[in-house]
Amino acid sequence: MSKSHVQVYLSLTLLGFCSVITNGQQCVPDDTCKSPDCRCWDDPKSPGAFAKDDTPQIILVSFAYAVNEANEELYTSIFQDVLNPNNCSTKGTFFVQSKDSNMDVIKSLHDQGHEIGITTATGTIPSTPIEWVDALEDVKMKLEQAGIPPNEIVGFRSPDLFVGGNYQFDAVVQNQLEYDSSCVSQVHTSPESFVWPYTYDFVDSTPKCSIGADVTSPYKGIWQFLVADLKVGKTKCASPSACSPFINSTQQAFDLLFNAFADHYESQRSPFVLYIDPLWLTTSYQMQGTRQFMEFMEPPLM
């Protein structure tokens, strides 16, 4: 495995799949669905149709919920002194809520180059269409008031990776967001079934999310970055912290993350979306294993 092909650049706003049908129209790459505005979910080619050996493995490290003085250093420490192949520092994506967050801390993370996305205002799941719109609008408004340009706030992740179906995606559109990364699929969790990020221009056969409601209406140009399950033996977990009961050492924590990465690297190198929630890093050996994973991903100096 060549570490020179590993890119730990972590903004989720990266990618611009072959037989999905919506309203009688078939999703055909480079025909009815053209990059960079549309991508069919089942298009097996990498963006740009690179050969596998020429495709860098992108690792998308992301966080969610409240961000404040109590956890800022916990999050940023895993990126410390870890570089990408271009010798630039690695960055992450923070899907933040407004409740219990310090907007000055979030603005500082933004100014350091981290991507700022949103989850719902309170980190809970809305129940009605208007609640969905308001829950996203509240966070985005407060981020804008803190000085983060609205055109740079483009991503959403739902609490507990619970997809709110059309209610959620109506709110995503109304709040002028561009992508979602809430969908966990129990089908697309192995090297032979991974998919590249895709848009919801065509939805009839798109992957079903394991948690929450299906998206049944097309949403033109709205992207989905699937969150692949992690595995401990035969147990699947949507996030590292969900695997915590089975992790008892730094080595096991490292292996959990590395094995998921290796599955992506050895297949077609679709992005590895790593969702780290606060509980995972508060256990010392899990933090150490995560840090070791990040350091291992750093390419050797040339």
Disulfide bonds with the S-S distance in Angstrom:
Cys27-Cys40 1.97
Cys33-Cys38 1.95
Cys183-Cys209 2.02
Cys237-Cys243 2.04
